[in-house]
Amino acid sequence: MGSVAGLGLYKGVANVYGIKLKGVPAWFLHRTHHMSRAPTLNRKISVIVDAMMALLFKRETVSLWSMHEPFTEFQAAAAPPARRIPPAA
């Protein structure tokens, strides 16, 4: 049959039935392959919507700085509340 691979947004390579593709056509074939292998209609629609969103919008960027010290947020949330000292009258 062949093989397909996505190499990023709008980039891919494919070799299907001896036909070699690269770029957007191979990327589209890769996305189509994922959609065809999804087990339920709900999942198939999800894959199609994801591909459409990738065509229309740029990827989101997020900061991964919290991965540097992952337990800091948990420690802050688990710490007992600070005791409040009433102001002197």
C-alpha positions as CSV (number, residue, x, y, z in Angstrom):
1,M,0.0,0.0,0.0
2,G,2.5,2.7,1.1
3,S,3.3,5.1,3.8
4,V,2.6,8.7,4.8
5,A,4.2,11.0,7.3
6,G,3.4,14.5,8.4
7,L,6.5,16.7,8.9
8,G,4.8,19.8,10.3
9,L,2.2,22.2,9.3
10,Y,1.5,21.8,5.5
11,K,4.5,19.6,5.1
12,G,4.6,15.9,4.5
13,V,5.9,13.0,2.5
14,A,4.1,10.0,1.1
15,N,4.8,7.0,-1.0
16,V,1.5,5.3,-1.9
17,Y,1.3,2.6,-4.6
18,G,4.6,3.7,-5.9
19,I,3.6,7.4,-6.3
20,K,5.8,9.7,-4.3
21,L,4.3,13.0,-3.0
22,K,5.7,15.8,-0.9
23,G,4.5,19.1,0.5
24,V,0.9,20.0,0.9
25,P,-0.6,17.1,-1.1
26,A,1.3,14.6,1.1
27,W,0.3,16.5,4.3
28,F,-3.3,16.4,3.1
29,L,-3.0,12.6,2.4
30,H,-1.6,12.1,5.9
31,R,-4.5,14.0,7.5
32,T,-7.0,12.0,5.3
33,H,-5.4,8.8,6.4
34,H,-5.8,9.7,10.1
35,M,-9.5,10.6,9.4
36,S,-10.1,7.3,7.7
37,R,-8.7,5.3,10.6
38,A,-10.7,7.1,13.3
39,P,-13.1,4.6,14.9
40,T,-16.2,6.7,15.3
41,L,-18.0,9.4,13.4
42,N,-17.4,11.8,16.3
43,R,-13.7,11.2,16.1
44,K,-13.7,11.6,12.3
45,I,-15.4,14.9,12.6
46,S,-12.8,16.0,15.2
47,V,-9.9,15.1,12.9
48,I,-11.6,17.0,10.0
49,V,-12.2,20.1,12.2
50,D,-8.6,20.0,13.4
51,A,-7.3,19.9,9.9
52,M,-9.6,22.8,8.9
53,M,-8.4,24.8,11.9
54,A,-4.8,24.2,10.9
55,L,-5.6,25.5,7.5
56,L,-7.2,28.7,8.8
57,F,-5.3,29.6,11.9
58,K,-1.7,29.7,13.1
59,R,-0.5,27.4,15.8
60,E,-0.8,28.6,19.4
61,T,2.4,29.2,21.3
62,V,2.6,28.6,25.0
63,S,5.3,29.2,27.6
64,L,6.8,26.0,29.0
65,W,8.7,27.8,31.8
66,S,6.5,26.1,34.4
67,M,8.1,22.8,33.3
68,H,11.4,24.1,34.7
69,E,10.0,23.9,38.3
70,P,6.8,21.9,37.9
71,F,6.0,21.5,41.7
72,T,6.2,25.1,42.6
73,E,2.5,25.7,41.8
74,F,1.5,22.5,43.7
75,Q,3.5,23.5,46.7
76,A,1.9,27.0,46.7
77,A,-1.6,25.5,46.4
78,A,-1.0,22.9,49.2
79,A,0.7,25.3,51.6
80,P,-1.4,26.3,54.6
81,P,-2.8,29.9,54.4
82,A,-0.5,32.5,55.8
83,R,-1.4,33.6,59.3
84,R,-2.6,37.1,59.3
85,I,-1.4,39.4,62.1
86,P,-3.9,42.1,62.9
87,P,-2.6,45.6,62.7
88,A,-1.7,47.3,65.9
89,A,-4.2,49.8,67.1
